[in-house]
Amino acid sequence: MYSKATLLEMNSSSTLGHNWIINIENIQDNAKIYPTGNASLYGRIYVALNANVELTEEIIGNNL
């Protein structure tokens, strides 16, 4: 799990890349990140979801 502050830091890292985690603006406390089917010049794009969100087929179909 990651805090929103940690996600923002990771998302602007010169080592990890820039803007590779999406949906950070909707995180309220802690989050988990999941790989999507998309990629950028920096590599795989991940989506951050609140830690208490249970993955469903609908969420997977819309985000991952």
N, C-alpha and C positions, 0 to 999 in steps of 0.2 A: 504494500500500500504506500501511496505517496501523498504528501500534503499538496495543496494547491501551489504554495510557494515553491516547493521542490519541483513540481511539474513545470512551472514557469522558468525556473532556473535551468532545468534540463532542456527545455525547448529553445533556449537561447545560448546553448553551449557551443563554443568553437570546436570542441572535441566531438560532441554527439550530433551536432547539426542544428539547424534552425527550422522552426515551424514543422516539426515532424510529429507532434502530438496535437490532435485536434480536439475540440470540445472542452478545453480547459475553462472557458468562461462559464460553463454550467456546473462546475464542481463546487460543492459547498463546504466540504471538510476534507475527508480523505478519499482517494480514488485508486482504482486499478487501471492499468493500461492494457489494451488488447490490440493485436495487429489487425490491420485491414488488408484488403486485397489491392491497395493502391501503394504506389511508391513515388518518390521524388528524386532529385539529384543526390539527396543525402541518404537515400535508402527507403526502407519500409515506413509507411505512415501508420501511426497508432492513434487510437481513440481513447480518451480518458472517460471513464464512467464512475459515478459515485460508488464507493466501496459497497454500499448496501444494496445496489441494484443486482437483481437476479437476472442472469442472461436468459432471454427467451428467443424463440425463433424470429419474432418480430424485431427485436433489438438487433439480432445478428443480421437479419436481412436489410435493415436500414443503415447500419453503421459499420459492419465488419465485412 
